[in-house]
Amino acid sequence: MKVKVFDESHEKDLEKTINTFLVSTNSDIIDIKYNVAIAVSGEEQIYCFSALIVYSPKE
């Protein structure tokens, strides 16, 4: 079993990165965990979209 962590500042970028990984891997996907974090710096909002994929490579 292995894990892969993805972190992007835009949700569409995260979606594209995950889809690229899923197409390129020959693995059984066990679980996907998704998280959004928001921080405020002055008047700017900073978003962090992340996902952790738990997978098992096929032999």
C-alpha positions in Angstrom: 0.0 0.0 0.0 1.2 3.5 -0.8 0.0 7.1 -0.6 0.4 10.1 -2.9 -0.3 13.7 -1.7 -1.4 16.5 -4.0 -1.5 20.2 -3.1 -2.7 23.0 -5.4 -3.9 26.6 -4.9 -6.9 26.1 -7.3 -9.4 23.3 -7.3 -9.3 22.9 -11.1 -5.5 22.4 -10.9 -6.0 19.7 -8.2 -8.6 18.0 -10.3 -6.3 18.0 -13.4 -3.3 16.7 -11.3 -5.3 13.9 -9.7 -6.9 12.8 -13.1 -3.4 12.7 -14.7 -2.2 10.5 -11.8 -5.2 8.2 -12.0 -4.8 7.7 -15.8 -1.0 7.1 -15.5 -1.1 4.6 -12.6 -1.7 0.9 -12.8 -3.1 0.7 -9.3 -6.1 -0.1 -7.3 -7.4 3.1 -5.6 -8.3 2.3 -2.0 -9.4 5.8 -0.8 -9.2 9.5 -1.6 -9.2 12.1 1.2 -9.9 15.7 0.2 -9.2 18.9 2.2 -9.5 22.7 1.7 -7.7 25.2 3.9 -8.2 28.9 3.9 -5.9 31.5 5.4 -6.3 35.3 5.5 -3.2 37.5 5.1 -4.2 41.2 5.3 -7.0 41.5 2.8 -5.9 38.5 0.8 -7.4 35.0 1.1 -5.1 32.1 0.4 -6.7 28.7 -0.5 -5.0 25.3 -0.4 -6.7 22.4 -2.0 -5.2 19.0 -1.2 -5.9 15.4 -1.6 -4.3 12.2 -0.3 -4.7 9.0 -2.4 -4.2 5.6 -0.8 -3.5 3.0 -3.5 -2.1 -0.4 -4.1 0.1 -1.0 -7.1 -1.0 -3.9 -9.3 1.6 -6.6 -9.8 
